Amino acid sequence: MTDSTGLGPEDSKIITLARSARARNGVPEGAAVRDETGRTYVAGTVELDSLKLSALQTAVAMAVASGAQSLEAAAVVTAADAPAAADRAAVRDLGGPDTPVLLAGPDGTLKSTTPAG
């Protein structure tokens, strides 16, 4: 089953989680990834003097640190028009080139779906 955007419930869920992380933490981006077992990892942008990671890079790192072997999908909520190349590379490293990267605006509206490839 899909919603009016053509997304299934699991993809809608990771967009909602990413949007919530962005709002809750007051950061420029929120992201969520879903691993091969269906577990989700949610993160916001990290901006420390010694460490700077996008929300999607942070979510991928959390998945890896938790033992994920692969990714089924990734979502980022941002004002940007396209997922950053470094974000797609992080998703590709864990999920492979065909892993979908869902890009949504701050209101949660899907803007695009791009393979990590």
N, C-alpha and C positions, 0 to 999 in steps of 0.2 A: 504494500500500500504506500502511496506517495501523497504529499500534500500539494497545495496549489503551485508550489515552486518546482514540483517534480522531484522533490527530495523525499527519501524514505524517513521513517521516524528516527532511526539511529543517526542519520546525517543531520536532521533537524536538531536532535539532542546536542550534538557537539557544537553546533552554532550557538545554541542557547547557553551552553556552559561557557563558551568563549566570550560571549557578550556579557554574561554575568561576572566573569573574572575581570574584564575590562572596567566595568562600572564599579564593582566592589572595591577594586584597588586603585581606581583613579589613574590608570595608566593608558598610554596611547593605543596599545593593542592587547587583546585577549586571544587566547588560542586554546584548542583542545585537540587531542589526537585519540584515536581508538586503535587498540592493538589487536592482534590476531585472535585473542580470546574474548574480545568485546569490552575489556576494561578501558576506562577513559582516564586521561591525564590532562589536567587543566592548569594553565599558567598565564601570567601577565608579563609584560615587559620588565626586564631587570636592568636597572640603571644605577650601578654603583661606581665609585671611582675606579675600582680595580676590576670590575666585571660588567660587561654590557652584552646582553642577549635579547634578541627579539622574543616575543611571547611564544612563537612557534618553535624556535630553537630551544627554549626552556621546556616546553611541553615534551618535545622529542627527548631531551636529556632526562627528564623525569621518567619517561617510559623506559629508556635504556637502563637507568639506574634501578628501576623496579623489576627488571628481568624480561621486558618485552623482547620478542624475537623478530617481530615484524609489525607493520602498521596496515590497517585496512583503509583509514581515511584520516585527514587532518582538516582543521578549520581555523581560520584566523578572522577576527573581527577588527577592522581598521578603517581609517579614512583613506588609505592608499588605494590606488586604482588597480594594482596588481600585486600578487605575492612577490616578495623580494627573492632574488636569485639564491641568496644564502638560506632562506627559509625552505625553498623547494629542494635545495641540496640536502639539507638536514633530513627532510622527509624521505627523499630518495635513498639516502644512506641506510635508513632502517626499513623502509617499506618497499623500495624498488621504484623504477621509473613510471610505473602505471598507477601508483597510489594517487588518488584524487586529493587535490588541495582546494578546499572550498573557501572562497573569499566573500565575506559579508561586510556590509557597511555597519556603522555604529548602531543603526536601528535594527540590525539583524537580518536585513534583506540580502538575499544571495545576489552577488554581482557576477561571479564567475566560478567555474570549476575548471581547474587546470591540472593536467598530470604532472607529477613531481619531476618527470623525465628530463 
